[in-house]
Amino acid sequence: MLLGIGVSFMLPFYWLVSTSLKPDNQIFLSPPAWVPHPVMWSNYPKALTYVPFGNYLFNTLTICALSVFGTLFSCTLVAYSFSKIRWPGRNIAFMVLISTMMLPGQVTMIPVFGIFKSLGWIDTIKPLVVPHFLGSAFFIFLLRQFFMTVPLELSDSAKIDGCSEFDIYWRIVLPLAKPALATVALFTFIGSWNDFLGPLIYLNDETKYTLSLGLQQFVSQHGAEWSMLMAASTVMTLPIVVLFFFAQKTFIQGITLTGIKG
């Protein structure tokens, strides 16, 4: 059963790779040609030079790196406050925070765009990066659940030794939360890497485009360069697949442990 499910999930990816290696006359054959013949390896260098792929890759990696750093910095601080520090109205503030998860992004899209336009941030990467430094309700909830599994005795012992709240957060809680941090980092990286709507709305200058917008450059008024489009899509997909395989143990552990304690 698992093998059948795995094959069904891998089939679209196989078709993506197969199409990227086909000549144009085999892409829309009926019945479909599952194995390309001949194998057109030349589609890959053509795809990477058809658009400024290196520039788009640099822009995407810059946004992803800043987004991951901003998310980890802001969400861990807020999650620590909600889980380890007792202050008046903490539970009410946490419920208000969680309630914001019920608002779909389409509802706040126009007001947020208006805010960024008034700040003069349109056609910059700031609208794609700065919100990550202001926290995310889902990641704060995820990290809070994990931080609550850290025994209070560790924090109390650190306070007796003269540690401040920030010292406890930095030296004790964060080192113990590596699986949860890896999970949040991976989610954020994948979200920023695959984001299409954000760059489409806020970026106008082609030199600032990301990979997702770069793929759109393969589509023109006269159709699409399908083989090169699939080759570029394969190159864009491979880093995510490789990243997950290297981080899957930590990722699955983080997902599992964050739901132990409510």
TIGU-668163 format. One record per residue (C-alpha): residue in three letters; x, y, z. Coordinates in pm, whole numbers, plus 50000, padded with zeros to 5 digits. Layout:
N
- aa east north up
- ala X Y Z
...
//
This chain:
262
- aa east north up
- met 50000 50000 50000
- leu 50279 50242 50093
- leu 50462 50155 49773
- gly 50151 50232 49568
- ile 50100 50564 49747
- gly 50467 50650 49701
- val 50450 50575 49328
- ser 50140 50792 49288
- phe 50318 51082 49458
- met 50637 51034 49256
- leu 50456 51011 48922
- pro 50418 51390 48868
- phe 50785 51444 48954
- tyr 50889 51170 48713
- trp 50676 51329 48442
- leu 50841 51665 48515
- val 51191 51519 48474
- ser 51091 51311 48173
- thr 50938 51609 47993
- ser 51247 51818 48065
- leu 51453 51567 47862
- lys 51218 51530 47565
- pro 51238 51695 47226
- asp 50945 51925 47150
- asn 50769 51675 46922
- gln 50734 51417 47201
- ile 50585 51637 47472
- phe 50219 51616 47366
- leu 50215 51270 47207
- ser 49908 51052 47261
- pro 49961 50795 47403
- pro 50232 50974 47602
- ala 50598 50888 47567
- trp 50708 50791 47919
- val 51075 50758 47827
- pro 51234 51039 47622
- his 51407 50931 47304
- pro 51651 51077 47234
- val 51742 51227 47572
- met 51783 51603 47526
- trp 52031 51701 47796
- ser 52079 52028 47610
- asn 51743 52151 47747
- tyr 51908 52222 48083
- pro 52184 52461 47974
- lys 51935 52627 47739
- ala 51688 52674 48026
- leu 51950 52820 48259
- thr 52061 53072 47998
- tyr 51717 53151 47853
- val 51655 53377 48155
- pro 51914 53520 48402
- phe 51880 53214 48624
- gly 52183 53298 48838
- asn 52045 53641 48926
- tyr 51703 53496 49012
- leu 51869 53228 49224
- phe 52068 53489 49418
- asn 51754 53699 49480
- thr 51561 53394 49598
- leu 51836 53275 49832
- thr 51869 53626 49979
- ile 51497 53643 50054
- cys 51494 53287 50194
- ala 51792 53348 50422
- leu 51653 53673 50562
- ser 51307 53518 50604
- val 51443 53219 50795
- phe 51653 53440 51022
- gly 51364 53681 51085
- thr 51119 53401 51161
- leu 51351 53222 51403
- phe 51446 53547 51577
- ser 51094 53683 51628
- cys 50895 53365 51681
- thr 51132 53212 51937
- leu 51127 53527 52151
- val 50746 53549 52151
- ala 50704 53174 52202
- tyr 50941 53183 52500
- ser 50740 53465 52653
- phe 50414 53275 52610
- ser 50554 52950 52749
- lys 50802 53046 53023
- ile 50720 53396 53151
- arg 50404 53463 53351
- trp 50259 53810 53288
- pro 49906 53952 53319
- gly 49687 53878 53017
- arg 49925 53620 52871
- asn 49657 53363 52792
- ile 49423 53623 52642
- ala 49700 53760 52421
- phe 49785 53407 52310
- met 49423 53335 52216
- val 49407 53661 52017
- leu 49725 53561 51839
- ile 49590 53216 51754
- ser 49263 53366 51630
- thr 49453 53555 51359
- met 49527 53220 51195
- met 49161 53204 51092
- leu 49205 53507 50863
- pro 49303 53397 50511
- gly 49575 53592 50340
- gln 49335 53710 50070
- val 49141 53910 50330
- thr 49442 54117 50440
- met 49618 54132 50103
- ile 49486 54473 49992
- pro 49527 54651 50331
- val 49880 54513 50365
- phe 49964 54625 50011
- gly 49837 54973 50098
- ile 50061 54985 50405
- phe 50370 54883 50210
- lys 50287 55131 49933
- ser 50257 55416 50184
- leu 50597 55316 50324
- gly 50751 55325 49975
- trp 50850 54959 49985
- ile 50698 54855 49651
- asp 50956 54709 49410
- thr 51185 54615 49698
- ile 51232 54289 49887
- lys 51122 54451 50215
- pro 50755 54339 50189
- leu 50881 53983 50139
- val 51125 53991 50431
- val 51017 54239 50702
- pro 50688 54056 50794
- his 50898 53754 50897
- phe 51069 53972 51161
- leu 50726 54047 51312
- gly 50638 53688 51393
- ser 50401 53424 51257
- ala 50109 53294 51461
- phe 50150 52936 51341
- phe 50524 52919 51414
- ile 50480 53091 51750
- phe 50220 52830 51842
- leu 50447 52550 51719
- leu 50746 52671 51919
- arg 50539 52747 52228
- gln 50419 52387 52235
- phe 50778 52265 52221
- phe 50910 52512 52481
- met 50643 52397 52724
- thr 50799 52049 52719
- val 51124 52190 52861
- pro 51111 52127 53240
- leu 51066 52437 53456
- glu 51331 52300 53690
- leu 51598 52393 53433
- ser 51478 52752 53424
- asp 51454 52773 53803
- ser 51805 52634 53844
- ala 51938 52889 53594
- lys 51765 53173 53781
- ile 51925 53059 54107
- asp 52263 53072 53930
- gly 52193 53434 53830
- cys 52077 53391 53470
- ser 51841 53649 53324
- glu 51538 53553 53117
- phe 51736 53616 52799
- asp 52022 53396 52922
- ile 51774 53114 52992
- tyr 51621 53162 52648
- trp 51958 53173 52469
- arg 52167 52921 52665
- ile 51911 52662 52779
- val 51586 52666 52582
- leu 51718 52724 52229
- pro 51986 52450 52240
- leu 51718 52204 52352
- ala 51481 52315 52076
- lys 51693 52228 51773
- pro 51431 51990 51621
- ala 51157 52254 51647
- leu 51388 52526 51513
- ala 51483 52306 51219
- thr 51115 52245 51146
- val 51032 52615 51149
- ala 51338 52697 50938
- leu 51248 52432 50681
- phe 50884 52544 50659
- thr 50991 52907 50619
- phe 51257 52828 50359
- ile 51018 52620 50148
- gly 50747 52886 50174
- ser 50981 53165 50063
- trp 51143 52950 49793
- asn 50808 52860 49635
- asp 50635 53194 49693
- phe 50492 53331 49369
- leu 50214 53566 49473
- gly 50429 53787 49699
- pro 50700 53863 49440
- leu 50434 53901 49171
- ile 50257 54173 49371
- tyr 50554 54366 49508
- leu 50835 54329 49251
- asn 50832 54519 48922
- asp 51200 54535 48827
- glu 51304 54216 48644
- thr 51650 54228 48802
- lys 51483 54169 49140
- tyr 51271 53872 49028
- thr 51281 53541 49214
- leu 51294 53192 49063
- ser 50916 53154 49075
- leu 50875 53469 48866
- gly 51165 53361 48647
- leu 50976 53048 48552
- gln 50695 53268 48431
- gln 50936 53421 48180
- phe 50927 53095 47986
- val 50561 53159 47908
- ser 50495 53424 47643
- gln 50207 53541 47428
- his 50302 53278 47170
- gly 50295 52983 47406
- ala 50561 52829 47628
- glu 50901 52670 47590
- trp 50774 52357 47761
- ser 51092 52150 47762
- met 51300 52436 47902
- leu 51023 52525 48146
- met 51024 52171 48282
- ala 51406 52170 48298
- ala 51408 52495 48498
- ser 51128 52362 48722
- thr 51332 52048 48789
- val 51637 52254 48887
- met 51417 52466 49114
- thr 51258 52160 49277
- leu 51574 51959 49342
- pro 51712 52179 49627
- ile 51389 52135 49822
- val 51395 51757 49775
- val 51763 51733 49874
- leu 51710 51962 50173
- phe 51423 51750 50301
- phe 51617 51423 50264
- phe 51907 51563 50466
- ala 51682 51718 50732
- gln 51395 51468 50740
- lys 51496 51305 51071
- thr 51515 51638 51255
- phe 51208 51766 51071
- ile 50989 51468 51165
- gln 51119 51477 51522
- gly 51030 51845 51550
- ile 50679 51788 51414
- thr 50625 51501 51656
- leu 50756 51667 51972
- thr 50577 51999 51924
- gly 50241 51836 51985
- ile 50320 51651 52310
- lys 50208 51914 52558
- gly 49917 52159 52521
//
